[in-house]
Amino acid sequence: MITVTNVSLRFADRKLFEDVNIKFTPGNCYGLIGANGAGKSTFLKILSGELEPQSGDVHMTPGERLAVLKQNHFEYEEHEVLKVVIMGHARLYEVMQEKDAIYMKADFTDEDGMKAAELEGEFAELNGWEAESEAAILLKGLGITEDLHYKKMADLSGGEKVKVLLAQALFGKPDVLLLDEPTNHLDIKAIQWLEEFLINFENTVIVVSHDRHFLNKVCTHMADLDFGKIQIYVGNYDFWYESSQLALKLNQEANKKKEEKIKELQNFIARFSANASKSKQATSRKKLLDKISLDDIRPSSRRYPFVGFTPEREIGNDLLRVEGISKTIDGVKVLDNVSFIMNKGDKVALVGRNEIANTALFKILMGEMEADSGTYKWGVTTSQAYFPRDNSKYFENSDVNLVDWLRQFSPNDQSESFLRGFLGRMLFSGEEVLKKASVLSGGEKVRCMLSKMMLSGSNVLVLDDPTNHLDLESITALNNGLIAFKGAMLFTSHDHQFVETIANRIIEITPNGVVDKQMSYDEYLENNELQKQVESMYA
């Protein structure tokens, strides 16, 4: 268990936390959420002891071990992969090193013998005999094949290093596990394995993540960082979001009787629990949800941008025809004879392991790159709006403020009041609209690009990883806006829930052909026969 008492922290004149009192107990997984810049990663550093709070303290049950997902991918370059995982349990690794050093001695004394016997006892107590096989199981689960286990970290790719550091944090059943963005750079199989691991993990987990599907699968509680305080709520991310919206609605209905409000809350919980999975985690969560009262749900202070795309004209049946498109980049063939026809109402998610291929296809379809061979043709009734993976050319060296930046994409209304109002809905309020476009953060640039697309009135949206750089509030708003969109779409995203709730067709471009299925993302992933076929196409 980890107990936080009266913890406060300020940076210069900014208050991050004030008198935070909170307990994290075993058997639970807490999703730490808060607006970008609220201090989620900083709070994890206070819990791990890496940062000292200005007042208050963090207490862990004596004898318990804490593990943290390391963020420096180059920390262990000269070490063997398997050993890096075992280093996750510092005392066990120390005992192994000491033991090996004694046995290597040429002049082995009686004293050495006694010390070695002591170390052997501690080694057995710490489950040392199982260490290598446990480390290997974790690595294999995350997709690090056996041929890499004895290589040096320096020989691994960036994505592989991330997986090794994750295995290191999970190693040796820590009592408290702190994970900051653990799904970043993980492929879908590794994420699914991690979800299962955490669902069955019996100790305390505290996780920061922008992946709502992941938070929904693994979390029993949400720890909401808001106004410098942290409040714990029972349930996963969707429950927190929906219940905070419900609380806001009930607060506004001042004339409603308390009994009616209670009934509405009970109906909401029943509806929510009915959709939950049958896992042990979901069952224990359901018991907790059933005990919730009106006082337990609160409106959130979070602000959500307004994202809504309204096509100016209806789309015809003839939408997009792609025939035999091939492209080689830097000597590597990324697109090989790609063909498909897009139909009215299609919301197509491009998934798969090769992001370069998906981006190349989007660039070709938007006229930003020439195909080596093949053709494409947009239907005459279509108009496209494009969200590129790299938007820097729209902002670099841009000396204008946000109102003037947006004005160039607003042919129908260029008035100051309209543009300020539009930017306000995208959370640029007051003086913020006078910021220079060149100094925006990644998330702010994305909100500007989405504003540009909304003003276009296009009936086809092409979006290359639009959820990157966005906070959970903006991802949720964009997600809802695209579900409601009445046109057609072609998009990629790393956000599982985003793809699952929007796409009605999945296309995967593999080195050996295209897989094209009219189904949801979860159906696509859960179809074992289909996944075997996909796997064989990467061989």
KAVEN-V138632 format. One record per residue. RES is the residue in three letters. PHI is phi as a letter, one per 20 degrees, with the letter a starting at -180 (* if undefined). Layout:
# KAVEN-V138632
res=RES phi=PHI
res=RES phi=PHI
This chain:
# KAVEN-V138632
res=MET phi=*
res=ILE phi=c
res=THR phi=d
res=VAL phi=d
res=THR phi=c
res=ASN phi=l
res=VAL phi=f
res=SER phi=c
res=LEU phi=b
res=ARG phi=c
res=PHE phi=d
res=ALA phi=l
res=ASP phi=d
res=ARG phi=d
res=LYS phi=e
res=LEU phi=e
res=PHE phi=c
res=GLU phi=c
res=ASP phi=l
res=VAL phi=e
res=ASN phi=c
res=ILE phi=a
res=LYS phi=c
res=PHE phi=d
res=THR phi=d
res=PRO phi=f
res=GLY phi=n
res=ASN phi=d
res=CYS phi=d
res=TYR phi=d
res=GLY phi=e
res=LEU phi=e
res=ILE phi=c
res=GLY phi=r
res=ALA phi=f
res=ASN phi=g
res=GLY phi=n
res=ALA phi=f
res=GLY phi=o
res=LYS phi=f
res=SER phi=f
res=THR phi=f
res=PHE phi=f
res=LEU phi=f
res=LYS phi=f
res=ILE phi=f
res=LEU phi=f
res=SER phi=e
res=GLY phi=n
res=GLU phi=f
res=LEU phi=c
res=GLU phi=e
res=PRO phi=f
res=GLN phi=f
res=SER phi=b
res=GLY phi=n
res=ASP phi=b
res=VAL phi=d
res=HIS phi=d
res=MET phi=d
res=THR phi=g
res=PRO phi=g
res=GLY phi=n
res=GLU phi=e
res=ARG phi=d
res=LEU phi=d
res=ALA phi=c
res=VAL phi=c
res=LEU phi=f
res=LYS phi=f
res=GLN phi=d
res=ASN phi=e
res=HIS phi=f
res=PHE phi=d
res=GLU phi=f
res=TYR phi=c
res=GLU phi=g
res=GLU phi=e
res=HIS phi=e
res=GLU phi=f
res=VAL phi=g
res=LEU phi=f
res=LYS phi=f
res=VAL phi=f
res=VAL phi=f
res=ILE phi=f
res=MET phi=f
res=GLY phi=g
res=HIS phi=d
res=ALA phi=g
res=ARG phi=f
res=LEU phi=f
res=TYR phi=f
res=GLU phi=f
res=VAL phi=f
res=MET phi=f
res=GLN phi=f
res=GLU phi=f
res=LYS phi=g
res=ASP phi=f
res=ALA phi=f
res=ILE phi=f
res=TYR phi=f
res=MET phi=e
res=LYS phi=f
res=ALA phi=f
res=ASP phi=d
res=PHE phi=f
res=THR phi=e
res=ASP phi=f
res=GLU phi=f
res=ASP phi=f
res=GLY phi=g
res=MET phi=f
res=LYS phi=f
res=ALA phi=f
res=ALA phi=f
res=GLU phi=f
res=LEU phi=f
res=GLU phi=f
res=GLY phi=f
res=GLU phi=f
res=PHE phi=g
res=ALA phi=f
res=GLU phi=g
res=LEU phi=e
res=ASN phi=m
res=GLY phi=f
res=TRP phi=f
res=GLU phi=e
res=ALA phi=g
res=GLU phi=f
res=SER phi=f
res=GLU phi=f
res=ALA phi=f
res=ALA phi=f
res=ILE phi=f
res=LEU phi=f
res=LEU phi=f
res=LYS phi=f
res=GLY phi=g
res=LEU phi=e
res=GLY phi=n
res=ILE phi=e
res=THR phi=f
res=GLU phi=g
res=ASP phi=f
res=LEU phi=e
res=HIS phi=f
res=TYR phi=d
res=LYS phi=e
res=LYS phi=f
res=MET phi=g
res=ALA phi=f
res=ASP phi=e
res=LEU phi=e
res=SER phi=f
res=GLY phi=g
res=GLY phi=f
res=GLU phi=f
res=LYS phi=f
res=VAL phi=g
res=LYS phi=f
res=VAL phi=f
res=LEU phi=f
res=LEU phi=f
res=ALA phi=g
res=GLN phi=g
res=ALA phi=f
res=LEU phi=f
res=PHE phi=f
res=GLY phi=m
res=LYS phi=l
res=PRO phi=f
res=ASP phi=f
res=VAL phi=c
res=LEU phi=c
res=LEU phi=d
res=LEU phi=c
res=ASP phi=d
res=GLU phi=l
res=PRO phi=f
res=THR phi=e
res=ASN phi=g
res=HIS phi=m
res=LEU phi=e
res=ASP phi=e
res=ILE phi=f
res=LYS phi=f
res=ALA phi=f
res=ILE phi=f
res=GLN phi=f
res=TRP phi=f
res=LEU phi=f
res=GLU phi=g
res=GLU phi=f
res=PHE phi=g
res=LEU phi=f
res=ILE phi=f
res=ASN phi=e
res=PHE phi=f
res=GLU phi=e
res=ASN phi=e
res=THR phi=e
res=VAL phi=c
res=ILE phi=c
res=VAL phi=c
res=VAL phi=d
res=SER phi=b
res=HIS phi=e
res=ASP phi=e
res=ARG phi=f
res=HIS phi=f
res=PHE phi=f
res=LEU phi=g
res=ASN phi=f
res=LYS phi=f
res=VAL phi=d
res=CYS phi=e
res=THR phi=e
res=HIS phi=c
res=MET phi=d
res=ALA phi=d
res=ASP phi=e
res=LEU phi=e
res=ASP phi=b
res=PHE phi=l
res=GLY phi=m
res=LYS phi=d
res=ILE phi=c
res=GLN phi=d
res=ILE phi=e
res=TYR phi=c
res=VAL phi=f
res=GLY phi=o
res=ASN phi=e
res=TYR phi=f
res=ASP phi=f
res=PHE phi=f
res=TRP phi=f
res=TYR phi=f
res=GLU phi=f
res=SER phi=f
res=SER phi=f
res=GLN phi=f
res=LEU phi=f
res=ALA phi=f
res=LEU phi=f
res=LYS phi=f
res=LEU phi=f
res=ASN phi=f
res=GLN phi=f
res=GLU phi=e
res=ALA phi=f
res=ASN phi=e
res=LYS phi=f
res=LYS phi=f
res=LYS phi=g
res=GLU phi=f
res=GLU phi=f
res=LYS phi=f
res=ILE phi=f
res=LYS phi=f
res=GLU phi=f
res=LEU phi=f
res=GLN phi=f
res=ASN phi=f
res=PHE phi=f
res=ILE phi=f
res=ALA phi=f
res=ARG phi=f
res=PHE phi=f
res=SER phi=f
res=ALA phi=f
res=ASN phi=e
res=ALA phi=f
res=SER phi=f
res=LYS phi=e
res=SER phi=f
res=LYS phi=g
res=GLN phi=f
res=ALA phi=f
res=THR phi=f
res=SER phi=f
res=ARG phi=f
res=LYS phi=f
res=LYS phi=g
res=LEU phi=f
res=LEU phi=f
res=ASP phi=f
res=LYS phi=e
res=ILE phi=f
res=SER phi=d
res=LEU phi=g
res=ASP phi=f
res=ASP phi=e
res=ILE phi=d
res=ARG phi=c
res=PRO phi=f
res=SER phi=e
res=SER phi=e
res=ARG phi=f
res=ARG phi=d
res=TYR phi=d
res=PRO phi=f
res=PHE phi=e
res=VAL phi=c
res=GLY phi=b
res=PHE phi=d
res=THR phi=d
res=PRO phi=f
res=GLU phi=f
res=ARG phi=c
res=GLU phi=f
res=ILE phi=e
res=GLY phi=e
res=ASN phi=f
res=ASP phi=e
res=LEU phi=d
res=LEU phi=b
res=ARG phi=c
res=VAL phi=d
res=GLU phi=c
res=GLY phi=m
res=ILE phi=f
res=SER phi=c
res=LYS phi=b
res=THR phi=d
res=ILE phi=c
res=ASP phi=l
res=GLY phi=m
res=VAL phi=d
res=LYS phi=f
res=VAL phi=e
res=LEU phi=c
res=ASP phi=c
res=ASN phi=l
res=VAL phi=e
res=SER phi=c
res=PHE phi=a
res=ILE phi=d
res=MET phi=e
res=ASN phi=d
res=LYS phi=g
res=GLY phi=n
res=ASP phi=f
res=LYS phi=d
res=VAL phi=e
res=ALA phi=d
res=LEU phi=e
res=VAL phi=d
res=GLY phi=p
res=ARG phi=e
res=ASN phi=d
res=GLU phi=f
res=ILE phi=f
res=ALA phi=f
res=ASN phi=f
res=THR phi=f
res=ALA phi=f
res=LEU phi=f
res=PHE phi=f
res=LYS phi=f
res=ILE phi=f
res=LEU phi=f
res=MET phi=e
res=GLY phi=m
res=GLU phi=e
res=MET phi=b
res=GLU phi=e
res=ALA phi=f
res=ASP phi=f
res=SER phi=b
res=GLY phi=n
res=THR phi=c
res=TYR phi=b
res=LYS phi=b
res=TRP phi=e
res=GLY phi=f
res=VAL phi=f
res=THR phi=e
res=THR phi=e
res=SER phi=c
res=GLN phi=d
res=ALA phi=d
res=TYR phi=c
res=PHE phi=d
res=PRO phi=f
res=ARG phi=f
res=ASP phi=d
res=ASN phi=d
res=SER phi=g
res=LYS phi=f
res=TYR phi=f
res=PHE phi=c
res=GLU phi=g
res=ASN phi=l
res=SER phi=e
res=ASP phi=e
res=VAL phi=e
res=ASN phi=e
res=LEU phi=f
res=VAL phi=f
res=ASP phi=f
res=TRP phi=f
res=LEU phi=f
res=ARG phi=g
res=GLN phi=f
res=PHE phi=d
res=SER phi=c
res=PRO phi=f
res=ASN phi=e
res=ASP phi=b
res=GLN phi=d
res=SER phi=f
res=GLU phi=g
res=SER phi=f
res=PHE phi=f
res=LEU phi=f
res=ARG phi=f
res=GLY phi=f
res=PHE phi=f
res=LEU phi=f
res=GLY phi=f
res=ARG phi=f
res=MET phi=e
res=LEU phi=m
res=PHE phi=d
res=SER phi=d
res=GLY phi=l
res=GLU phi=f
res=GLU phi=g
res=VAL phi=f
res=LEU phi=e
res=LYS phi=f
res=LYS phi=f
res=ALA phi=f
res=SER phi=f
res=VAL phi=d
res=LEU phi=f
res=SER phi=f
res=GLY phi=g
res=GLY phi=f
res=GLU phi=f
res=LYS phi=f
res=VAL phi=f
res=ARG phi=f
res=CYS phi=f
res=MET phi=f
res=LEU phi=f
res=SER phi=f
res=LYS phi=g
res=MET phi=f
res=MET phi=f
res=LEU phi=f
res=SER phi=f
res=GLY phi=m
res=SER phi=f
res=ASN phi=d
res=VAL phi=c
res=LEU phi=d
res=VAL phi=d
res=LEU phi=c
res=ASP phi=d
res=ASP phi=l
res=PRO phi=f
res=THR phi=e
res=ASN phi=f
res=HIS phi=m
res=LEU phi=e
res=ASP phi=e
res=LEU phi=g
res=GLU phi=f
res=SER phi=f
res=ILE phi=f
res=THR phi=f
res=ALA phi=f
res=LEU phi=f
res=ASN phi=g
res=ASN phi=f
res=GLY phi=f
res=LEU phi=e
res=ILE phi=f
res=ALA phi=f
res=PHE phi=f
res=LYS phi=e
res=GLY phi=e
res=ALA phi=d
res=MET phi=b
res=LEU phi=c
res=PHE phi=b
res=THR phi=c
res=SER phi=a
res=HIS phi=e
res=ASP phi=e
res=HIS phi=g
res=GLN phi=f
res=PHE phi=g
res=VAL phi=f
res=GLU phi=f
res=THR phi=e
res=ILE phi=d
res=ALA phi=f
res=ASN phi=d
res=ARG phi=b
res=ILE phi=d
res=ILE phi=c
res=GLU phi=c
res=ILE phi=e
res=THR phi=d
res=PRO phi=f
res=ASN phi=c
res=GLY phi=p
res=VAL phi=d
res=VAL phi=d
res=ASP phi=c
res=LYS phi=c
res=GLN phi=e
res=MET phi=a
res=SER phi=f
res=TYR phi=f
res=ASP phi=f
res=GLU phi=f
res=TYR phi=f
res=LEU phi=f
res=GLU phi=e
res=ASN phi=e
res=ASN phi=f
res=GLU phi=f
res=LEU phi=f
res=GLN phi=f
res=LYS phi=f
res=GLN phi=f
res=VAL phi=f
res=GLU phi=g
res=SER phi=f
res=MET phi=f
res=TYR phi=e
res=ALA phi=f
